[in-house]
Every structure is written in structure tokens, then in C-alpha cells.
Amino acid sequence: MSQNLMRHTLSVESLSTTTDTEPLADALSEVPGLEEVDVDPATGEVEVAVDSEVAVGDARWVLRHRGHELA
């Protein structure tokens, strides 16, 4: 694991309607450079630890591709 991880919180407006967050976490875990994923449907937040800004963009793409709207 990289020592220089950056933490980002992505607000996902449609996450509160999702009860099964496991597939989303699994999909995000496939993003290169994304080391940690924490999905909280109660707050609508997805917290990620990444090694680059590129990984944040890729995580946003995965969320949008799965039909989620980002705040």
C-alpha cells in the first residue's frame, strides 16, 4: 500500500436509496490507485483513499456509470 494516500469524500445524492452497498464497494475496489473504500448509505457519502487525483476521477466515473448522481 502506498504511504502517500489522499482521502476524498464523494457525496452521492442517490446513495440513500441503495440498500446493498457491497456491489458498489466491489466495483470501486477495482479502480487502479484506489486503496480504501467506505460506503455510508445513511449519509450518502463514499470515502476513498487514493494515491492520485486520477483515481478520484475514475471513482467518480464508476459511480456515474452505475447510475448514481454526485452532489
C-alpha positions as CSV (number, residue, x, y, z in Angstrom):
1,M,0.0,0.0,0.0
2,S,1.2,3.5,-0.8
3,Q,2.3,5.7,2.0
4,N,1.0,8.9,0.4
5,L,-2.7,8.3,0.3
6,M,-5.1,11.1,-0.1
7,R,-8.6,10.9,1.4
8,H,-11.6,12.1,-0.5
9,T,-15.3,12.1,0.3
10,L,-17.7,11.9,-2.6
11,S,-21.3,12.9,-1.9
12,V,-23.7,10.7,-3.8
13,E,-27.3,12.0,-3.9
14,S,-28.8,8.7,-4.9
15,L,-26.9,6.6,-2.5
16,S,-29.5,6.8,0.3
17,T,-31.9,4.8,-2.0
18,T,-29.4,1.9,-2.3
19,T,-29.6,-0.7,0.4
20,D,-27.0,-3.1,-0.9
21,T,-23.7,-1.2,-1.0
22,E,-21.5,-4.3,-1.4
23,P,-21.6,-4.3,-5.2
24,L,-20.7,-0.6,-5.3
25,A,-17.8,-1.1,-2.9
26,D,-16.6,-4.0,-5.0
27,A,-16.8,-2.0,-8.2
28,L,-14.9,0.9,-6.7
29,S,-12.2,-1.5,-5.4
30,E,-11.3,-2.3,-9.0
31,V,-10.2,1.3,-9.6
32,P,-6.4,1.4,-10.0
33,G,-4.8,3.6,-7.3
34,L,-7.8,3.4,-5.0
35,E,-6.7,1.7,-1.8
36,E,-9.6,2.0,0.6
37,V,-13.4,2.4,0.1
38,D,-16.0,3.2,2.8
39,V,-19.6,3.4,1.6
40,D,-22.1,5.0,4.0
41,P,-25.7,5.0,2.6
42,A,-27.0,6.8,5.7
43,T,-25.1,9.9,4.9
44,G,-24.8,9.4,1.1
45,E,-21.0,9.6,1.3
46,V,-18.4,7.4,-0.3
47,E,-15.0,7.9,1.3
48,V,-12.0,6.8,-0.7
49,A,-8.2,6.7,-0.1
50,V,-6.3,7.1,-3.3
51,D,-2.7,7.6,-4.5
52,S,-3.6,10.1,-7.1
53,E,-6.2,12.6,-8.4
54,V,-6.7,10.3,-11.4
55,A,-8.1,7.6,-9.1
56,V,-10.7,10.1,-7.8
57,G,-11.8,10.9,-11.3
58,D,-12.0,7.1,-12.0
59,A,-14.1,6.6,-8.9
60,R,-16.5,9.3,-9.9
61,W,-16.8,7.7,-13.4
62,V,-17.6,4.3,-11.8
63,L,-20.3,5.9,-9.6
64,R,-21.9,7.7,-12.6
65,H,-21.6,4.6,-14.7
66,R,-23.6,2.7,-12.1
67,G,-26.4,5.3,-12.3
68,H,-25.5,7.4,-9.2
69,E,-25.8,11.2,-9.2
70,L,-23.0,13.0,-7.5
71,A,-23.7,16.1,-5.4
